[in-house]
């Protein structure tokens, strides 16, 4: 090195003392975000996020001193300044432990930990409802820093209650993937109207924190077992999946945000897809990069001279005023600087260091980074006309300590005073892009010796549940109950993990709980007796999906352990032989897509990624031994009876109960049980039963018998009587909605109910009941939601461009798959098919519609005529095709981009009835949105959602495509009047009718013409629609010319 290390360290020490540590409060250890009080606010409070960023340089310098050949006491001083701040924030948050407990269950922003505290006292600085406190990225960054410091050997946590509080913060952030928050800029959506959004930067930081703390002992490597923090790999995986679906967008209203720099590299390293990380970085630089730093996001008016400082929010139509003059923040160059150093891209790192040093402002002999640079009022017009041409001015907030701290970290890394491993002792940067090479140990358990013999005869390796002793087996439900005891702190009012489902990854670990060892059955065998889980063919599909999910998301060094139980009922089901053959192929490694090794329970426990759980009061918690198996004790007649089913409802309740004990036929027992269920009498005792049993127990037995007989309609009807709030169903809905999809329940447009966010299981069941016309309809809706929730995880490409899933439309499409002539009602058709057949039908429908629409959309994108030959559909009934396409509306990114560009050519576009709210105000949209933000897609979806029937909706979109094509081919065209798509389609259909069907009576010409038009090929209809658009433009142009003359 060209400099003396000790002199350099001492110089940095003096600078950090003057600029950062001089601000630390001597009692609380907290830092004010700034000493500035100006028109934009009072910055003297201690923001959680700013505090953790402020000590980055202090922490880095302590590490640098430790690395020096003769480290002095300054390393100790600096390290403990960091610990003091971390504990100051810890105390501030622990005073709000009641909020943590409430938020774990409610996810209500009013229950959130505060985002800032009084610097002098650590107490609340503003009221719950006076600030956008829910900023999960800040809490998560605190936890990430705690993990890194602990791994490096610092002791931040001192007691059991403090460790339990940190465990509860894991619960607090574990559902970030589904929780709208106010994000890093404390504002929710970009209009700043208080509406929170799911923010990718928050999701990414939470993902990093959960990974970092998982399995870490807060007391150090030799600490007690109870000090180990437990994260949940399923929550990490969901966060990763949501990132995958959001990026490079930040949120629904922000198509890109420089905050994402914090998660694609240092400090979070949260994006595991290297191509996606590069794409996100490129989007930021292309759309937000400038000479003075990066803009936060497009149309950001913060601290612009045009901003009205008397208001905290903007009107939608004034956002366009900030275009090209958004403030530029040097802060983001510091992320880029450090990120390039981690990537060993020295040339780019030098560039950003040079840029940062050129942006510094001298104050009191120190070179400091200002918060931002803005365009002066006199330069605004020139900057708007030629973006990037004008000189900007630094604001008064000098320095932004957050930025100054990160810059100093970068220089220490750049000058080799510290290494990347010093900054990231957990090694998150090393495993960020590491390919998964997961080996899964597969354990097959048989309920008893009879089932074991069947499995062995099929060539499968297995053991009975009794043979694996002293190992024990628990279900996912029992594991959930165990975790409810983890993190309990009576003194802090904390009750442990809420009663939520554990899924693929959490149940794929062996467990040492207090003194006993356990294998956990896969969550697909939860204890809810779901008929879908006993269908051997569907069970085989679920095993495939589970192994795929484990292979994609497992991040532990040791093996996953996938344990399944085969019981009597499943072994006797039709299709069991095919399931056993599949298991044999897996165990013999004949299926190359899976890295599976068959193991005994004992060996799987040894080789698996074992998790140790110590519960403070084991005497209060005993794991049960019940397993999800089906029992068949009730006697039914094997011959059909001549009873009159229509008379069942006329019988007295006692007569119905008595009939159950008279060996009724399966059909009669089902009718009796359904009637008893309607009367809420299932818990009544069956007369004459020895020992006494309730009708509900009979229901369980009859249900199993219906399953064994392959009577799926009966099974679904009986399951409706047992259906209760399900954590599994809540999980499926969360998997759909967190990917920005709207779920619609209801069988008619009038009865539809939207679900846009994850809901509690009780709310979901209530909605299913209120939107279903029958118990059978309710169960099928439940089943279709479960299938969609599974498919969106394993085949996300099927849902590309789809923003709304109407369950009834999916049911209709599946029914057509089984009954193309529609000879039976939808519900009746679907009720008779097996769960696996329904799963495959929906999968096939979604895949087929994805392929067809992608090819049609590409033709529009590239200005081609839409030719039926391109998609091999010469024999298609085009009316039916349009009807089906209208049931699943797709809005791909390519089409939305083309539509956005076409908005410049018109003032309004009408999608439906003039009396309904279906008019798009082009000027307002262009002034308040950006083309890539999801809000634009949501707007188009909302404008078209109520267009019926579905074949007509398809024609409206075809009319829209024709308009887009015209605008693409006539770059300077202008429509002075509205683009009325229904009128456009009507004119096109009349043109076709007049040309080929001149003999239509005049009184029904329009209706008949539209019906015939819907039967045209895509190519033919497109020709008429484009002709109609061209005539509309010519007509409007002629009118304007006449007005001028």
N, C-alpha and C positions, 0 to 999 in steps of 0.2 A: 504493500500500500504506500501511497505517496504522502501519507500523513501519519503523525504520531497518534497511536490508538488512545493513549491516556488523555492526551490533549483534546482529542476529538470527543471523547466521552465526557470530559469535564466541561467542554463548551456546550455540548448538548444538555448536560445537567443544569448549567446556568440558565440556558434558554428555557427549558421545561419548568424550572423553578419559577422564573419570571412570568411566563405566559400561561402556564397551566396550574402548577401546584400552589401558587400564590392565591388562587381563587378557592382552594379547598377549605371548607368550613372546619374549624378546629374541633368542634364537638361532634357534629353529625358525620363529617367526612364527605359530605356531598358538595357537588360543584354547581354553581349557577350556569345555565346555558350560555349566558353572557351577562356583562354588567350593564348592557344597554337597555334603556327604557325609551322607546320612541313611538312614532305613529302606528307602528305595526304591532306593538304589544310590549308587555313587561317580560323580559327574558331573564329576570333574576331568580326565577324558580329553578328547581332541580328536576330536569326531565330525565326519566330513566334512560332513554336511548342515548341522549347527549352525554350523560355521566359515564356510561360504559364506553362510548367512543373516546371520551376525553382522556381516559386512563390508558388507552392503547399505547400511546407514546411512553407513558410512565412505565408501564409493564415491559415494553420492549427495551427500554434503557436499563431496567433492572436486570433483564436477561443478558444484555450486552456487558454490563459490569461483571456478571457472574462468569461470562466467557473470557473476560480479560485475564491475562496471566497472573495479575496481582489484584484480585477484586478487593475493594475496600468496603467500608460499612455503608456506602451509598446504595449498594444493591439491596441491603436489608431495609434501608429507609424507604426506597422507592417501592419495593415489594409491599411493604406494610401500608404505604399510602394507598395502594390499590386495594389491599384487603380492607382497609378502613372504609373506603368508598363502597365496596361490595357489601360490607356488613351494614353500612348506613342505609343502603337501599333495602337490604334484607329486613332490617327492623321496620322500615317504613311500610313494606309490604305485609309483614307479619301482623302489624296493627290492623290490617284489613283482611285477616284470615277469614272472617265471616263472609266477605265478598267472594273469596276463592271458593268456599263451600257452596255458596248460592250459585255462582256462575257455572260450576261443574254440571249443574242440573239444568239451569235455565238458558244459558248462553245469551242472557239479556245484557245489552250494553250498560244498563244502569247498575248491574252487579259487577262490573269490571273493576279490576285493580286500577288505581289512578295512574295516569301517564306522567304526572309530575307531582312533586311534593315541595313543601316549604324548605328552602335550603338550610335555614337556621334551626329548624325543629324536627324536620322529617315528617311533619304532620300534613294533613290535607291542605292543599293550596286553593283549590276551587271545588265547588259542590259536584255531586255525581252528575247532575243534569246540566252543568254549566260548561262542559268540555267534552270533546270526543275522546273519552278516556280509553275506550277499547282499542288498544294498539298492540296486537299480539306479537308483532315483530319486536317490540321493545322488551317485553317480558322474555321472549325467546332468546334475544341477544344476550340478556343478562344470564340466562341459564347456560348458553353456549360459552360465555366467558368464564362462568363458574367451573364448567367442565374442563376447559383448557388450563385454567389456573390450578385446579386440583390435580390434573394429570401431571403438571409441571412440578408438583410437590408443595404448593402453597396450601395452608389450612385456613379455609374460609368458614366452614361449618363447624360448630363447637358442641352441639348437643343433639339428643334424639328428637326433640321437638322441632329443631331447625331442619334436621334431615327429613322428618315427616312433612314439614311444610314444603320443602323442595319436591318431594314425591307428589304432593298435591298440585304443585305448579305443573308437573308433567300432565296430570289429569286436566288441568286448566287449559293447556295448549294443545292437547291431543286431538281436539276436533276443529283445529284451525282450518283444515281443508274444507269444512262446511260452514264456517262462521264468518259472516260479513263483519268487517271491522273498519276503523277509520284510517288505518294504515300509517305509513311512515310520515305522511304529510298532514295527518290529523284531521282530514277533511271529508272522508268518504268519497263520493263521486266528485268529478272535477268541477261541478257547479257549486260544490260546497254547501249543499242545502240540507246537510245532516243525514243523508241517506247512505248508510254503510254499504260496502261491497266486499266480495271475496277478493283479496289482493294477493297476487302471486308472490310479492316480496315478503308478506307475512307468512304465507304458506311455506315458502322456502326456508325462512329463518326458523320456523317451528320444526320443520323436518330436520334441520341441522342440529337443533338443540336436543331433540328426542334421540337422535342417533348418538350424539356426543355423550349424553348422560347414561345411556342404556348400559347397565352392568357396572357402572363406575361406583367405587366406594368413596364416599365423600370424606372419609377419615383417612384416606390413603390406602395403599395396597394391603396393609396389614390390619385394616379397620374391621370392626365387627360386621357380621352379616346383615344386621338390621340397617346399616348405613349405606347399603347398596341401593342404587336407584334403578327402578324398573320402568322402562319405556315399553311401548307395544309396537312390534314390527308392522302390524296391520295398519296402524295409524301413520307410520312412516311411509308405507307403501301407498296408502291413499293420498297422502300429501304429494308423493312423487307423481302419481297418476294425474292428480289435479294440476300440478305444474306442467306436466306434459300436454294437457289439454288447454291450458291458459297461455303459456308462452308462445310467442314473444310478447303477448299482451300482458299488461299488469292487472287489468280488471275489465269489467264490462264497459266502463266509460273511458278507459285509457288504453289506447291501442299499443302504447309503449311508454315506459317510464324508466328514467335513469336509476331509480331505486333498485331495479333488478340487477344492477352491477354488484350489489352486496350479496346476492345469492348465487350468481353464476361463477364467482371466484371468491376471493377473500372478502369477508371472514367465514361465510357459510359453506361454500363449496357444495351447494345443495342440488345442483342439476347434474344428473348422471349421464345424460345424453350429450356427448361432446358436440355433435352437429347442432343440436338445439341451443346449446350454450353459445356457440359461435354465431348462430343466426340471430340470437337475442342481442348479443353485443353489437353485431352489424346494424341491426335495426335501430339501436340506441344511437350509434354514431351517425348513421345516415339521416335520421329524422330529428335528432335532438342535439347533435354535436355542433360546437361553435368554436370561435377563437378564444373565448373567455371561460370555457367549461362546457357543460351540457345543460340544456333546459331540463326541468323536472319532467314535464310532459307537454304535449301539444295543447295550445290555447290556454296556458297557465298565466293568469293575470297577476300572480302574487308579486307585489312590490313594483309592478309596472307603474309608470307615472299616470297611466290612464285608469288605474284601479281606483274605485270609489272606496276610500278607507272607512267610510261611515257605515258600510254594510259588510256583513260577513259572507254573503253569498252573491252569486251573479245571476242575472237573467239569462236564459238560454240563448237569446238572440244577440247578446252582447259579447259572447265568447270570441266571435270572429274578430272583434276589435284587437285582440291580443295576438293575432296571427303574425308570426315572424318577429315579434318584439318581446317574446317571453324572456324572462331573466335567465342569464347563464351562470351556472354555479361552478367555481373551481373545484369544489368538493368532489365532483365526479371524476375529475382527472386524477385525484388521489387514489380512487378505487382502481382506475385503469392502470395507474403507475404500479401499484402493488400487484395487481393481477398479472401484469406482463412480467414482473419479476418472478412470480411463482411459475409462470409458463416458460421462464428462461428465454424470453424474447427481449434481449438486451437493447436492441435498436429502438423498439417501441417504448421500452421503459425509459431510455434516455430522452426520447422525444417528450414524454409526459413530464419528466422531471424538469426539462428545459422550459416547457410551457408553464408549469406551476411557478417556477422561480421568476418568470417574466410577469406573472400576475400578482406578485406580492406587493404589498404597500408597506412602506417604512413608518414605524411609529415607536417613539421612545427608544430608538436605536435597534429595534427588532424588526425583522422582515416577516410580515404576517399576511395570511390569506384572508381576504374579505369573504363575507357570506356569499355575495353574488355581484354580478355586474348587470346594470340595466341600461336601456336606451334613453338618453335625455329627451325631453319633450321636443326640442327643436330638431331632433334627428329622426323622429318617428316616421314621417312620411317617406323620407329617403330610404330608411331601413325596410319599410314595407315594400317599396318599389324594387329594391335590390337587397334582399336579405344577406346579412353578413358584411355589408359595405361600411357601416358606421362605427365610430368609436363609442365604446360603452364606458360607463362610470361605475366605480365601486360604491357599494352602499356603506352606511356608517357602522354596521356591525362588524367590528374588526378587533381581533380575528374571530372567525367562526372556529371555535376551539376544536370541534369535531373534525373539521377539515385540516387544521394545523396539526392535530395529533396524528392523523393518518399520513400526512405528508412526512412527518418525522419518522414514523414507522418505515415508510418507503425508503427514506435516505439511509436508515440504519441497515436495512436489508440490502440496499444497493451497495453500500460501502463495506459490506461483509462484516459488520459488527455483530450481527445476529444471522441466523439461518432460517429457512422456511420451516424446518423442524422445530426450532425454538418457538416460532409464532404459532405453530400448529402441532403441538406434541401429540395430539390424538391422531394425527395423520389423515385428517379428512381429505386433504388435497391429494394424497397418494391413492386413495381408493375411489376418488370421484368418478373416474372413467374406467375403473377396473372391470373387465368383463366377468359376468357371473359364471362360475363353474361349480354349480351346486350339485352335491350328491345327496340324494334322499334315501334314507333307510326306510324300508317299507315293512310294517309289521301287520300281519293278518291274524286276527283273533276270531276264534269260533266260540259260539255261545255254549256249546256242549260237545260231547264226544260224537254224537250223531252228525252234527254239522261238520265237525272236523273230518270225519270219514268221507263225506261228500267232497270236501275241498281236496283231501289227499288223493282221492280217486281221480280228480280232475288235474292232478299234477301240481297243486298249489302247496307251498310251504306254509304251515300255520301252527298255532298253539291254541289250546282252550284258555279261557279266562283264568281258570283255576290253576293251570300248569305254570303260569308265569310267576307265581308266588315265590318270594315275598314281595315282588313288584306288584303294585296295585294299578287299577285302571280307573280313570275318572272321565266324566263327560265335560264338554265345553261349558255346560251350564254350571257344573260344580266348580270348575276353575274360575268362572265369573264370581261365584260366591266366595271363593278363597281370596280373590283380589279385593273384595269389599273390606277386608280386614287390614289391607296394606296401606300404611300411611295414616292410620288413625291417631289423632292427637286430641285427647279429651280437653286438655288445657287450652288448646287453640280452637276447639269446636270443629275439628276436621274429622270426617267419617270415612275416609278411604275412597276407593274407586267406585263410581256409580255403577248401577246394575245395567251394564251394556254388553252387547255381544262381543265375543272374542272369535276371530275368524282364522283364515287359513294358516297364517304364520304363527300366531300366538299358540295355537293348539299343536304345532309341529315341533315342540320342544319337550324333552323329558324334564320332570320336576322333582326336586328334593324339597318337600314341604315339612318344616320342622324335623321330625325324625323319620319320615317315610319317603319312599321313592315311588313315582307315578309315571305312567304313560297316559297321555290325554288322547281320547278319540278325536278324530277330525270333527270340526264344527259342522260338517255336512250331516253328521249323525246326532244333531242336537235332540233334546228330549221333548220334542213337540209332536211326535207321531205324525209328521207330515207325510201324506200319501205319496208325495213326489219322491221322497227319499227311500222308498221301499221298492220302487220300480227298478229292477236290475239294469235295464238298458239305460235309464237316465242316471242311475248311480255310476255306471261306467263313464258316462259323459262328465259327471261331476268329478270323478277321480282324475280324468284327463285335465279338466280345468284347474283343479287344485294343484296338481303337479306342475302345470304350466305357470300358475301364479307363484308358487314357491320358487320355481326356477328363475323367474324374472326378478323377484324382490328379496330373496333371502340374502342377508348381509352378515350373518354370523360366520365365524371361521369353521366351526364344526358342522356336522351333518344336520339336516332337518330329519325329523322322525315322523313319518306319516302312518298313523295307526287307524285301522278300520275294523269294525266288528261285524261279522256275518251271523245273523240270528236264524232261528228256525223259519220264521216267516219268509225272509228273503231267500233262503235256500230252497224253499218250495215254490217260489214264484215262477211263472213262465218267463223265460229269459235268463234264469239263474246260470244255466250251463254256459251261455255266451259270456256272462260276467266272469265266471270262474276261468274260462279260457283267456280272457283279457288279463286277469290277474296273473295267470301262468306266464303269459307273454311278457308282462312287465318284469316278473321275477327272473325270467331267463334272459332279460335284456334283448328281446327280439324287437322292441320298439325303440328305434334309435333316437327319437326326439326327447326321450326321458333318460336321465342319469339316475336310475333306481337300482338299489341293491337290496335283496331280501335278507332280512336279519331276524334272529330271535329277539324277543323282547329284552332279554338281558344284554345282548350285544348292542342293540340299538340304543339302550339307555346309556351304555358306556361311551359310544361313539357320537352321541347326539350333543347338540348345543345345550347343555344342562343349565337349568335356571334354579337357583336356590331361593326359597321364600321363607323368611322367618316371621311368624306371626307372634306379636307380643303376648297375646293371651290365648294360648292354644286350647285351654280348657273350655273356652267359649265357642270353639269352632271344631266340629268333627265332620270330616268328609264322609258323605254317604256312600253306599255301595250300589245304588240303583243304576242300571244301565238302560239305554234306549232300545229295549227289545219288546217285541209284540207277543202278547199272550193270547191263547185261544181256548179258554175253559168253558165257554157257554155252548150248550147243546141246541142245535137248530135242526129242523127237519130237512132231509135231503131231497124230498119230493115236494113239488109245488102244491099249494093248497088252493081251494076254490073260493077263498074269501073275497069279499067285495071291497076293494080298496077305497071306493067312494064313501063307504060307511064308517071308515076309521074315525073321522072327526066327530061322529055322533056318539061314540062310546064315552063313558065316564072315565075319568083318570084312573080309578082303581081297576076298571075293566082292562084298560090298556096295559097297566102294569102287570096284571094277572096273566094276560095273554103272552107276555114275554117269557113266562115260566111254563108254557104249554108246548114247548118245542115248535115254535112257529117256523114257517119257511123264512128264508133270508129276506125275500121281498116284503113279507108281512111284518117281520121284525123292524125293517127299515121304516115302514110307514108308521108303525106304532111309536118308534123312537122320535121320528120327525114331529109327530103330533105332540108327544110329551115335551119335546124341546120348545115347541111353540107355546105350550102352556107353562113353561118354566118349571117342569116337574121332574127333571132328570135326576135330581138328588133324592127323590122319593124311593123308599125301599120296595123291592119286588116281593109281593106276597108269596109266602111259602118257600122262599129261597133259604137254603141252609149251607153254610152260614149266611146271614142276612147280607144281601148285596143291593146296591142302588141301581137304578136304571142307567146311570152314567157308566158304571162298570160294565153292564151289558152292552152299552153303546161301544165301548172300547173293543170288546170281544167281537161283536157283529161287524164292526169296522174292519178288523183284521181279517175276518172271514170274507168280506167283500173284496178286500185286496187280493187274497189268495185265489179267489174266483176270477180275478181280472175284471171285476165289475166296476169300472172307473166312474161311471155316473153315480152309482150307489156310494162309492167311496167318497166322492166329492160332497154328496149330500150329507153324509154322516160327519165328514170333517167340518162342515159348516157349523154343526152343533158343538164341536170341540174348539172351534177357532177362537183364539183369544189374542190380546195384544202381543205382538211378536217382535222381538229384537231383530230377528232375521229380516222381516219385512221392512223395518225401519232402516236396516242396513242397505237393502236393495234400493229403496227410495233415495237414500243419501247418495249412493253410487251414481244414480241417474241425475239428480238435481245439482250435485256439486260440479258436474261437468257442463253446467250452464244449460241443461235441458229442462223444459217445462213438461210436467206430467199432468194429463187431463183425465179425470174420472167422470163417468156419466154416460148414459146410453143415448141421450138426445141432446141437441144443442142447448135446449132450455135448462137441462139438469146438470150441465157440465160444471165441474169444480176444478180449479187449477191448483197444482202443487209446484211451487217454484223453489222451495227451500226444504231441507230435511225437517221432518216432523217427529214428535214423540209417538211412540207406538200406540198409545191410547187414542191420539187424534187420528191416526191412520185408520184404525179399525172403525172408528166412528164415521169417517168419511166413506169408507167402503160400504158400510151398511146404508148410509143415507143416499148414496148414488147408485145403488144396485136395485134392480126390480125384483130380484129373488135371491134366495140363499145360494142357489147354484151359480147365478150370475156373479155374486160377490166372491165366491171361491175361485171362479175362473179369472176374475180381475186380479185377485191375489196372485194366482199362478202366473199370469202374463206379466205382472210387475216383477215377479221373481225372475222370470226368464229374461226380461229386458235388462234387469239389474245385473244379471250374470253376463249377458252378451256384451254389454257396453264396456265391461272390463276385459273380456277375452277377445272381442272383435270390435274395437272402437271404430275401425274404418267403416263398419256397416252404418254407423250413425253420423258420418261426415255430412255436414250441411243440415242435419235434422236438428231443429230446435224445439219442436213440440212432439210429444208422444201421446196420442190419444188412444187409451186402452181399448175403447170400443172399436175404433178403426182397426187396430191390430187384430182384435177378435174377428172382425169381418173378413180381413185378408186371410187369416188362418183358416176360417171356415170355408172360404172359396177354394183353398188348397185341397181340402178333403171332399168338398161338395161343389164342384164347379157349376153345376146347374142350379144351385141354391134351392134344393127341394125341401130342405128342413130349416127351421129357425137356427140362427147362429149358435145360441147357447146349447140347444139340443145336440147340434152337430159336434161341438167341441167337448161336450160332457162325456161322450162315449170314447174318445180317443185316449190313449195312454199318455202320461206326463211326458215321456220321451218323444212320442209322436208330435205332441204339441210344441215341445222345445225345438225339434228339428224343423217343424213347419214355420215357426216364427223366424228361426235362423235363416231358412231358405228364402222366405219372403223379403227379409231385410237385405240379405245379400243380393238378391235379384234386383230389387229396386235400386240399390246402390250402384250396381253395374250399369243398369239401363239409364239411370239419370245422369251418371257421370259422362257417359258417351254423348247423350243429348246436350248436356251443358257444355261440353268441349266443342261441339259443333257450333253452338252459339258464340262461344268465346272466340273461335277462330273464323267467324264470319261465314261459315259454311251453310249451305242449305241442309236442313235436317232431313236425312234420307233414311228411310226405314231399313234399307239394305245394310246400313252401317251397324245396325244392332241386331241383325239376323232375326227380324220379327216380321217376315213377309206375311205370315198367316195369322197375325194378331188381330183380335177384335179391338179396334182402336177406341171404341166407346168404353169398353171394359178397362182397357189399359189406362185411359184418362181417369176413369173412376177410381182405380187403384192408386194411381200417382197422386191424386188429390187427397187421398187419405194420409199420405206421408209427405208433407211439404218439405222440400230440400232447398236450402239457401246456401250454396257453396260460396267460398270466399271469392272465387274468380267471377262469379255472376254478380256478387254484391259490389265488387270493385267496378265492374262495367256499368252497373246501375248507378253508382255514385257519380261516375263521370257523365252519365246521361242526364242527371238532375240539372246540370247547367243549361240544358236546352229547353227547359219548360219551367213554368211557375208552380203548377200543381199537377198531380197524377191521382186520378180517382180509381180506386180498386173495386168498389162495390156500389151499393145503393147510395144515392146522394143523401138520403135521410139518415144514414148511419155514419159513424165516425170512421170513414175509410178513405179519407183524402190526405195525401202526402203533400205538405207544404215544402216545396223544394228549397226555397230561399231560407226558410227557418232551419231546415235540416242542414243545409250547407254552412250556415252561420253558427251552429251549435254543436256539431259533431265533426268527427274526422272519419275518413272512409274505412279505416281498419278497425274501428271500435265496435264492440259487440252490441252496443246500444242501437246502432243503425240496423243490424240484423233483427234485433228484437222489435224495433219499430215496424219493419216490413212484415214480420210475422204477425204482429198485432193487427195490422191493417187488413190482413188477408185471412185471419183465423176464422171469421164468421161467414165466409163465403160458402154457400151451399147451393146445389149439391156438389159433391167432390169432383165430378167430371167437368162441371162448369168452372170450378176453381182452377183446374188444370188449364182450361182454355184461357182464363184470365192471365195466368203466368205465361202462356204461349204468346199472348198479346203483348205482355211486358217484354219478352225476349225480342219480339219483332221491333218494338220501339227502340230497344237497346241497339239492335243491329242497324237500324236506320241512322241512329246518332253516331255510331261508329263509322259508318260509310259517308256521312255528311257532317264533318267535324264542325262546320260553322252554321249548321241549321239552328233555327229558333222557332219554337211553338209559342205563339203569343197567348193562346187560350189553353184551357186545361186539356190534359191527355186523359180522356175518359175511357178506361179499358173495357168496361161492359159495352159501351157504344161502339168501340173499335171492333170488338169481337162480333157484335151484332151486324155491323156493316159488312164485315168480311164474310159472315155466313150468308147474308143476303146477296152479296156479289156472286157467291158460289151458286146459290139457288137460282138466281136470275140467269146464270150462264148455262146451267145443266137441268134445271127443274122449272121451266117456265109455266108448267101447267098447274102449279099450286094455287088453291083458292086464296084470294087476297086476305080473308079474315084471319087465317092462321098461318100466314106465310112466315112471319118472324119465328114463331115457335117451331114449326116444321123445319125451317132452314137451319136453326141452331142445332136441332137434334141430328140432322144429317151432317152438319159441319163437324160435330163431335165424333163422327165415324170416319172422317178423313184420316189419311196417313199424316204423320207429323210434317213431312216434307210439303205435302199439298196444302195443309192448313197454314203452314208458315208462309207459303207464297201469297195466299190471300190476305193474311194479316199484314205482311210487309207492304202489299199493295194498298191496303186500307190506311196504314200509317202514312204512306207517300201521298195519298189523296188528301188526307187530313192536313198535312203540311202545306200542300199546294193551295188548298182552299183557304187556310189561315193566311198564307202569304198574299193571296190575291185580295183578301179582305183588307189587309194592312195597306196594300198598294192603293186600293180604292180610297181608303181614308186619307192617305197622303195627298191624293189628287183632289 
